[in-house]
Amino acid sequence: MAEDELTQTGIRVGGWLPAVPAEPARAADPPPGPRRFPGDPDAPPVGPAGPPAPDRPALGDPGAPPPAESRPAAPVRHSAPEGVTVRLAGLVAPAAARVRTAVGVAPDRPATRVGVARARRRRRRVVLAGAALTALVLVLAYAGRGAEPDGGRTVSAAAPTAPAPAPTAAPPTVVPVTGNPALPGGPLLNLDQEPVPPSVSLTVLGSRDWLHWGGAGAASVERKQRSTGEIGDLGGDRREHNAGASALTWTDGTPTARQEGTRSGVFQRGAGKSFALSVAGSGDLRTVRLFVGAFSAGARLDVRLSGGGDPAVRAVALVAGDRFFQYVVHFRAPRGQRLLITWRALTVVGGENDGVTLEAVTLS
């Protein structure tokens, strides 16, 4: 049965089928080693080729010796130095592994959705914490720099205040009623005419002095109690009347202390008759108000300074009937000089009492 048994290389059947010779075993390829170049000192010596290896006996041959155990090839020494990239990889790999572990990505764990989400949240928290820490460091650095003395001028943090108004020059002195400026300098003379009001307060208009004629006879005169005495009356032939256009009042008079309203005055009849008054100068601007009238007569008012200069004149045409006027005089004259006033009848209609009238004068 030994000749009819099944073998690895063939089958012997009935002794007439020859056995197929076994294929010689091929030696195992040596492990890859470094490429050698001619002249390499580390290359192994090359000797004469040895005898060919005997053919491996076929498997199943009872007379064949057992096959020798294959041994792993010995590692070949690599004489070339390691590359820079390999060395860097060896140094960086442990640090990279620690960073991945810190941010939540473990290298030895399989990636799952839950793990990825947790890693994202951890990274987000790390990023936010880093941003907050950076902002805190910047704020502390800025505060420390602001606290350091810079040697400059300290700026107050108080709320801004409105700018102070620019100083303005004092307004020029304005003369009441007329609005003419009180120009500084030498003598001044100005004459205006204003309407006659229905009521006149001598106390208000005559802050320095005032005079009123009539009321208790042609020779009666009322004056301010504590007057300066700066108004002078040259006198003359006079008659009393009670036909004035304005009701004259005062509260500081003498000999009558108080008057609620009187229309009395004095007059001179005939052409050429006049009233003459004077007011003392003091070097400052003064205002004189003259209340006069004409009974069917033409008249003229002359105002001049005793120190010289051109007079100021106002004329009234001849008209029948009673008329009353208010003249306002602004003047400035040095001490010792006076303002001279003359109210004169030029012509009359021809009646018995035609002429010029005088009611009151005030000084302020």
C-alpha positions in Angstrom: 0.0 0.0 0.0 3.0 2.2 0.2 3.2 2.5 -3.5 -0.5 3.3 -3.9 -0.8 6.0 -1.2 -1.5 9.6 -1.9 1.5 11.9 -1.8 2.0 15.7 -2.0 3.7 15.4 -5.4 1.7 12.7 -7.0 -0.4 9.5 -6.8 1.0 6.2 -7.4 -1.8 4.0 -8.9 -1.1 0.4 -9.6 2.6 1.2 -9.7 2.5 2.5 -13.3 2.2 6.3 -12.7 5.6 7.8 -12.0 6.0 10.2 -9.1 6.5 13.9 -10.0 9.7 15.2 -8.6 9.2 17.8 -5.8 9.9 21.5 -6.6 13.0 22.6 -4.9 12.2 24.9 -2.0 13.1 28.6 -2.5 15.0 30.4 0.1 13.2 33.2 2.0 13.9 36.7 0.8 16.2 38.6 3.2 14.6 41.6 5.0 15.0 44.9 3.2 18.1 46.7 4.2 19.6 50.1 3.4 20.6 50.8 -0.1 24.4 50.3 -0.5 26.6 52.2 -2.9 29.9 51.2 -4.2 32.6 52.1 -1.8 30.3 52.0 1.3 32.6 50.9 4.2 29.7 49.4 6.1 28.8 47.1 3.3 29.4 43.4 4.1 32.2 41.7 2.2 31.4 40.0 -0.9 33.0 36.5 -1.2 32.7 33.7 -3.7 29.4 32.1 -4.1 28.9 29.1 -2.0 27.6 25.8 -3.1 23.9 25.8 -4.1 21.5 24.8 -1.4 20.3 21.3 -1.7 16.9 20.7 -2.9 14.3 20.5 -0.2 12.9 17.0 0.0 9.3 16.7 -0.9 6.7 16.8 1.8 5.5 13.4 2.8 8.7 11.7 2.1 9.3 9.4 5.0 13.0 9.5 4.6 13.3 13.3 4.5 14.7 15.1 7.6 12.4 17.5 9.4 12.5 21.1 8.1 14.6 23.5 10.0 12.7 26.2 12.0 12.8 29.6 10.2 14.5 32.3 12.3 13.7 36.0 11.9 16.3 37.9 10.1 18.6 39.9 12.3 18.1 43.6 12.2 20.4 45.3 9.9 22.3 48.2 11.5 21.4 51.6 10.0 24.5 53.7 10.0 22.9 56.9 8.6 21.9 59.6 11.3 18.2 60.2 12.1 16.4 63.0 10.2 15.5 66.3 11.9 11.8 65.7 11.2 11.8 62.4 13.0 13.5 63.9 16.0 11.0 66.8 16.1 8.1 64.4 15.8 9.5 62.4 18.8 9.7 65.6 20.9 6.3 67.1 19.9 4.2 63.9 20.1 4.0 63.7 23.9 3.2 67.4 24.3 0.5 67.1 21.6 -1.0 64.1 23.3 -1.2 66.1 26.6 -2.9 69.0 24.8 -5.4 66.7 23.2 -6.1 65.2 26.6 -6.5 68.7 28.2 -9.1 69.9 25.6 -11.0 66.6 25.9 -9.9 64.6 22.9 -8.4 61.4 24.1 -6.2 59.7 21.5 -7.0 56.2 22.6 -10.7 56.6 22.6 -13.0 56.2 19.6 -14.6 59.4 18.4 -18.4 59.5 19.1 -21.0 62.3 18.7 -21.2 62.7 22.5 -17.5 62.9 22.8 -17.2 65.4 20.0 -19.9 67.6 21.5 -18.2 67.5 24.9 -14.9 68.3 23.3 -16.4 71.3 21.5 -17.9 72.6 24.8 -14.6 72.2 26.5 -12.8 74.0 23.8 -15.4 76.8 23.9 -15.0 77.1 27.6 -11.2 77.2 27.2 -11.5 79.9 24.5 -13.9 82.0 26.6 -11.8 81.7 29.7 -8.7 82.7 27.8 -10.5 85.8 26.3 -11.7 86.8 29.7 -8.3 86.4 31.2 -6.7 88.5 28.4 -9.3 91.3 28.9 -8.7 91.3 32.6 -4.9 91.6 32.1 -5.4 94.5 29.6 -7.8 96.3 32.0 -5.3 95.9 34.9 -2.5 97.1 32.8 -4.4 100.2 31.6 -5.5 101.0 35.2 -1.9 100.7 36.4 -0.6 102.9 33.7 -3.3 105.6 34.4 -2.5 105.6 38.1 1.2 106.3 37.5 2.1 110.0 37.8 2.9 111.4 34.4 4.1 114.8 35.6 1.4 116.5 33.6 -1.5 118.7 34.6 -4.4 116.9 36.2 -7.7 117.4 34.3 -10.7 117.8 36.5 -13.6 115.4 35.9 -16.2 118.0 36.9 -19.1 118.7 34.6 -18.4 121.5 32.0 -19.8 124.8 33.1 -21.2 127.4 30.8 -18.7 130.0 29.7 -18.7 133.2 31.6 -20.3 136.1 29.7 -17.7 138.3 28.1 -17.4 141.6 30.0 -19.3 144.4 28.2 -18.8 148.1 28.5 -21.3 150.1 30.4 -24.1 151.3 28.2 -24.0 155.0 27.4 -26.1 157.3 29.5 -29.5 157.7 27.8 -31.6 160.8 28.4 -35.2 159.8 29.3 -38.0 160.3 26.8 -35.9 161.7 24.0 -33.3 159.0 23.9 -30.4 161.4 23.1 -27.1 160.1 24.5 -25.3 162.0 27.2 -22.1 162.7 25.3 -19.1 163.3 27.6 -17.1 166.4 27.0 -17.8 170.1 27.1 -21.0 172.1 27.3 -24.1 170.5 25.8 -27.5 172.0 24.9 -30.5 170.3 23.3 -34.1 171.4 23.1 -37.1 169.1 22.2 -40.9 169.5 22.4 -43.2 166.7 23.6 -47.0 166.3 24.0 -48.6 167.5 27.2 -49.9 164.6 29.3 -53.3 164.9 31.1 -51.6 164.5 34.5 -48.1 165.4 35.6 -46.4 164.4 38.8 -43.9 167.1 39.8 -42.5 164.9 42.5 -41.5 162.2 39.9 -40.1 164.5 37.3 -38.3 166.9 39.7 -36.0 164.6 41.6 -33.6 167.6 42.3 -36.0 170.5 42.3 -39.3 171.7 41.0 -41.5 174.9 41.1 -45.2 175.6 40.6 -46.9 179.0 40.2 -50.4 180.1 41.2 -53.1 178.3 43.2 -53.2 180.8 46.0 -52.9 184.1 44.1 -50.6 185.5 41.3 -47.7 185.8 43.8 -48.0 182.3 45.2 -45.2 179.7 44.5 -45.0 176.0 45.5 -41.6 174.4 45.7 -40.0 171.0 46.5 -39.5 170.7 50.3 -35.8 169.7 50.2 -34.9 171.3 47.0 -31.4 172.2 45.9 -32.5 175.7 45.0 -30.9 175.4 41.6 -34.0 176.8 39.8 -34.1 180.6 39.8 -37.1 182.9 39.0 -36.4 186.5 37.9 -40.1 187.5 38.7 -42.2 190.1 36.9 -45.8 191.4 36.5 -48.1 188.3 36.6 -51.7 187.2 36.8 -53.2 184.0 38.0 -55.3 181.5 35.8 -56.9 178.1 36.2 -57.1 177.0 32.6 -54.1 174.6 32.4 -54.3 171.5 30.2 -52.6 169.2 32.7 -53.6 168.3 36.3 -50.4 169.0 38.3 -49.8 166.8 41.4 -47.0 166.5 44.1 -46.4 164.9 47.5 -43.3 166.7 48.6 -44.2 170.3 48.3 -44.1 173.4 50.5 -45.9 175.4 51.6 -48.6 172.9 50.4 -47.2 169.5 51.2 -49.6 167.5 48.9 -51.6 168.3 45.8 -54.0 165.9 44.1 -54.3 167.9 40.8 -54.4 171.6 40.1 -54.6 173.4 36.7 -53.6 176.8 38.1 -50.8 178.9 36.7 -49.8 182.5 36.0 -49.7 184.6 32.8 -48.6 188.0 31.4 -50.7 189.8 28.8 -49.7 191.7 25.8 -47.0 191.4 23.1 -43.4 191.6 24.3 -44.1 190.3 27.8 -42.0 187.3 29.0 -41.0 184.9 31.8 -37.2 184.5 32.6 -35.8 181.5 34.5 -32.4 180.1 35.2 -30.9 176.7 36.2 -27.5 176.2 37.7 -24.9 174.0 36.0 -23.0 171.2 37.8 -20.8 169.7 35.2 -23.0 166.7 34.6 -26.0 166.1 32.3 -29.3 167.6 33.5 -32.9 167.5 32.3 -35.3 170.4 32.6 -39.0 170.1 31.7 -40.9 173.4 31.1 -44.7 173.6 31.2 -45.9 176.8 29.5 -48.8 178.1 27.3 -50.1 180.9 25.0 -53.4 182.7 25.1 -54.2 183.7 21.5 -50.6 184.7 21.0 -47.5 183.9 19.0 -44.5 183.1 21.2 -40.9 182.0 21.1 -38.7 180.0 23.5 -35.0 180.9 23.8 -32.6 178.6 25.7 -28.9 179.3 26.0 -25.9 178.7 28.2 -24.5 181.6 30.1 -20.9 180.6 29.1 -21.7 181.3 25.4 -22.6 179.3 22.4 -25.5 179.3 20.0 -29.0 179.3 21.6 -31.8 176.8 21.0 -35.0 178.3 19.8 -38.6 177.1 19.3 -41.3 179.4 17.9 -45.1 179.2 18.1 -47.2 180.8 15.4 -50.0 183.2 16.2 -53.3 181.3 16.7 -56.5 182.3 18.5 -57.3 180.2 21.5 -55.5 178.6 24.5 -52.5 176.3 23.8 -50.1 174.5 26.2 -46.7 173.0 25.6 -44.1 170.8 27.2 -40.4 171.5 26.3 -37.6 169.3 27.4 -34.1 170.7 27.7 -30.9 168.6 28.1 -27.9 170.6 29.0 -24.4 170.3 30.6 -22.6 173.3 31.9 -19.7 173.6 34.3 -20.2 174.9 37.9 -20.6 178.6 38.0 -22.5 178.7 34.7 -26.3 178.6 34.2 -28.9 177.6 31.7 -31.0 180.7 30.8 -34.6 180.3 29.7 -36.9 183.0 28.2 -40.5 182.4 27.2 -41.8 185.5 25.3 -45.0 186.7 23.6 -44.3 188.0 20.1 -47.8 188.9 18.9 -51.3 188.7 20.3 -54.7 188.5 18.7 -55.8 191.6 20.6 -57.9 190.4 23.5 -57.5 191.7 27.0 -55.8 188.6 28.5 -53.9 187.5 25.4 -50.3 186.6 26.2 -48.0 183.8 27.5 -48.5 181.5 30.5 -46.2 179.6 33.0 -47.4 176.6 35.1 -44.4 174.6 36.3 -40.7 173.6 35.8 -38.8 170.5 37.0 -35.1 169.6 37.3 -33.6 166.1 37.4 
